[in-house]
Amino acid sequence: MTAQYVYLIIFACAAYLIVTDESIAKAFYYVTKIVKNKFEIFKWWLLNNPRNPIVKYMMWRRSNRLAKELMDELQSKNK
């Protein structure tokens, strides 16, 4: 028996239970919401954590661009 048949049997059993029992359908709905929420939290943490080297580089680049703009503005006002 290949893995495809095992997955098909598991999916068919889960679908049967979801269709026949309302409480299992609600539980499935809530579990999928929790998993989606945990994924969004992880994605936000990965993209905004200052210990991440990619985020550090993005912050450094943004800071340098802002510093350059401010220096240009300051030099233009002094002339």
C-alpha positions in Angstrom: 0.0 0.0 0.0 1.5 3.3 -1.0 1.4 6.5 1.0 -1.2 8.0 -1.3 -3.7 5.4 -0.2 -2.9 5.9 3.4 -3.5 9.7 3.0 -6.7 9.0 1.2 -8.0 6.7 3.9 -7.1 9.2 6.6 -8.8 12.1 4.7 -11.9 10.0 4.0 -12.3 9.1 7.6 -11.8 12.7 8.7 -14.3 13.9 6.1 -16.8 11.3 7.2 -16.5 12.3 10.8 -16.7 16.0 10.0 -19.9 15.5 7.9 -21.7 13.2 10.4 -20.8 14.9 13.7 -21.4 18.7 14.2 -19.0 18.9 17.2 -16.2 17.4 15.2 -16.9 19.9 12.5 -16.7 22.8 15.0 -13.5 21.3 16.5 -11.9 21.0 13.1 -12.9 24.7 12.3 -11.4 25.9 15.6 -8.2 23.9 15.2 -7.7 25.3 11.7 -8.2 28.8 13.1 -5.6 28.2 15.8 -3.1 26.8 13.3 -3.6 29.8 11.0 -3.2 32.2 13.9 0.0 30.4 15.1 1.4 30.6 11.5 0.6 34.4 11.3 2.3 34.9 14.7 5.4 33.0 13.5 5.5 34.9 10.2 5.2 38.2 12.0 8.0 37.2 14.5 10.2 36.0 11.6 9.8 39.2 9.7 10.1 41.7 12.6 12.4 40.1 15.1 15.5 42.4 15.5 17.7 39.3 16.3 17.1 38.1 12.7 20.1 39.1 10.5 17.8 39.9 7.5 15.7 42.2 9.6 18.9 43.8 11.1 20.1 44.5 7.5 16.7 46.0 6.5 16.7 48.2 9.6 20.4 49.3 8.9 19.6 50.1 5.3 16.5 52.1 6.2 18.5 54.0 8.9 21.3 54.8 6.5 18.9 56.0 3.8 17.2 58.3 6.4 20.5 59.6 7.6 21.6 60.4 4.1 18.3 62.2 3.4 18.7 64.2 6.6 22.4 65.1 5.8 21.4 66.3 2.3 18.6 68.4 3.8 20.9 69.9 6.4 23.6 70.7 3.8 21.0 72.3 1.5 19.7 74.5 4.3 23.3 75.6 5.3 24.1 76.9 1.8 
